[in-house]
Amino acid sequence: MAAAGVLEGYADRLAQHLVGSHSRRAAILDEVMDGLECALEGNLDSCPDAEEAALRAVREWGPPGEVARAYNDATLRLSANRLSLRAVCVLPVLAVTWGWALLGGPPGPWAVRHPPLLVTGLSLMAFGCVICVAGAFSGLRKGTGMRAAVGRRDHTVTTGALAALTGLLCTLAALVLLLLNRGLSHPESLDWPMVSIPAALTVLSTLYFGLHLKRFVSVVRGVGTV
């Protein structure tokens, strides 16, 4: 029982430094406890005292703060990778659905079929999507996982993920403003059932990525305080 208390005490101190979702922290603690128990069993071969063997196992793992830092860097990279890839996947879907809705509506009161700035606005959106995608891949180019996080944390990962998510949210806000501007000025130029599809996707994407951006920022701040 004394040996178990030593291992659990170490795990509790480690848990105070961990960041990330509850499931991520629980998985880390399970992995740490498995490693500590294996180290304990190995030390029992040369040390008959179970408590002393547990203390040796804890010393082999190192200070809880340093171990937590490595795990937190891995958590940061995994979170950045997951969110950036999701943002990259959502961008083309939104671009295609909005282009289809805004360009496929009925003719408006303009000399040409569509408002003069619409094509320019869509082109700028496409350019912004390219910049967002390039930033995401640039920030994540050095890989993920514990092996990549052993050394100094690469701040490019954080910057790339935040740039990708911020760029996506700004693009969504621009799309909403474009829709409001055209809908309030010339609502007859829009096929509203057609527009409702990308509008719903935009609202859902804004809520989803806004929430996960907040969580990701909390992970970044948590890593910085370890």
N, C-alpha and C positions, 0 to 999 in steps of 0.2 A: 504493500500500500504506500509506503514511503517513496518508492521508486516511481509509482504512478503519479504521486503528488508533485514530484520534481518535474516530470514531463508535462503534466497539465499546467503547472505554474509557468513553465517556459512558453507553452502554447498561448496561455492567457496574455503574457507580456507581448508576445508577437502580434496577437490579435489587436492590441491597442494601437498598433502602428499601421495596420493594413487598410487599404482603401479599395474602392470598387463595390460592385453589387454584393448582396448578401450571399448569393450562390457562389460567386467567385471567391469570396473570403472563406466560405465554408469548405470549398474544394482545396484551397491552399492549406487550411488548418488540417484537413484530413491527410493531405500529402505529407505535411510536416510531422504529424503524429506517427504515420507509418514509418517515416525515416528515422524518427527518434526511437521507436520500438525496435527497429532493425539494428540500430547502433547499440541499444541496450543489450540485446541478445548477443551481439558480437563481443561486448565488453564483459559479459558474464563468464565467458570462457577463461578470462585471465583475472577476474575480480569476483570473488564469491559474494561480496556485499552488494546487494541489489541497489541500495541507495547510492553507493559510491559509483557503481556502474552507470546509473542514471545521470549522475553529475558529470561523469566523463562524456557521456553521449551528448549532453547539453553543451559542454565546452567544445566538442568537436563541431557542432553546428555553428557556433559563433554567437556573438551578441544578437539579441532579437531585433534591434534596430537596423543592423546591417543586413540581416536576412530579409527583413520586411522591405528594405529599400530595393533589393533585387527583385522581389516579387512585385512590388509596386511599379517598378519600371516595366516589367513584363505585362502587368495589367494595363498600364498606360498604352503600350504598343498594341496590345490586342484590341483595346477599345478604339484607338485611332484607326487601326486597320479595318475593323468592322464598320464603323460609322462612315469612313471615307468611301469604302466600297459601296455601301448602300446609297450614299449621296451620288456617286458616279452612276449607279444603276438607275436612280430615279430621274436624274436630269434629262436624259434623252427621251424618256417616256413623257415627261411634262412638256418638253419642247415640241415633240411630234403632236401631242393631243391639242396643245394650245395653237400651234400653227394650223392644224386641221380645222379647229373651231373658228378661228379668227379669219382665216382665208376662205373658208367654205360657206360663209354666211351670204345672205342676199345682198344685192348692190345697195350702196348707200348714196347719199346726195352729193357725190363728188364727181369730178370730171372723169375719173377712172373708177374702177370697180371698188377699190379699197382706199382708205385714207392715205395720204402721201407718206406719212411718217410710220405707217404700220410695218412695211417691209424693212425700213431702216431699224425700227425698234426690234423686230424679230432677228435681224442680223446681229445687232448688238447683244441680244440675249444669247444667240448661238456663240458669239465670241466669248462672252462671259462664261458659258458652259465649258468651252475649251480651256480657258484659264483655270477654272475650278478643277477640272479633271487633271490638268497638268500639275497643279499645285498639290493635289492629293497624291498622285503617283510620285512626285518629287519628294514629298515628305515621308513616304513610306518605303522608299527604295532600298533602305538598309536592312529590311527584314524585321521579324518579330521573335518573341520567345525569350527564354531565360538566357540562352547563350549570347544573344545580341545585347542583353541588358546587363551583363556582368560588369562591363566598364562604365564609363561616364554616360549618363543619359543623354541621348541625342535630342537636342531641342528642336531639330528640324522636324521630327515626328509630330511633336505638339503643334508647331506652327503650321505644318501642312494640313493636319486634321482640322484645326480651327479655321484655316483659310477655306478649306473645302466646305465645311458646314456653314460658315458665315456667308460665303459666296452663294450657296444654295438658298439660304434664307433670304438674302437680298434679292435674288432672282425671283423667288416666290412673291416677295413684296412688290416688285416691279410688275409682275404679271397681274396681280390684284389691282394695282393702280391703273394699268392699261385697260383692264376690263371695266373698271368703274368709270374711267374717263369716256370710253366709247359708249358704254351702256347708258350713262346719264345724258350725253350729248346727242347720240343718234341710236336709240335702242332698236329702231326698226332695221338697222343694218346687221343685227346679230340674230343668229338662229339659237334661241335660248335653250331648247332641249339639247342641242349640240354642245353649247358652251357649258352646260351644267356638268358634263363629264370631267373636263379638265379643272373646272372650278372646285368640284368635290375632291379631286385628287390633290389640288393645291392646298385646300384647307386641311385635309388629313396629313399631308406631308409637312405643313407648317407646324401643326401640333406635335407630330411625332419627332421631327428633328429639333424643334425648339426644346422639348422636354429632354431629349438625349444630349443636346448641346449643353444644357444646364448640368446634367449628370457628368458629362465629360469634363467640364470645367472644374467640378468639385473633385474629380479624380486628380486632375492636374494640380490643384491647390493642395490636395492631401499628400501627393508625392513630394511636393516642395517642403513639407513640414516634417518629414521623417527624419 
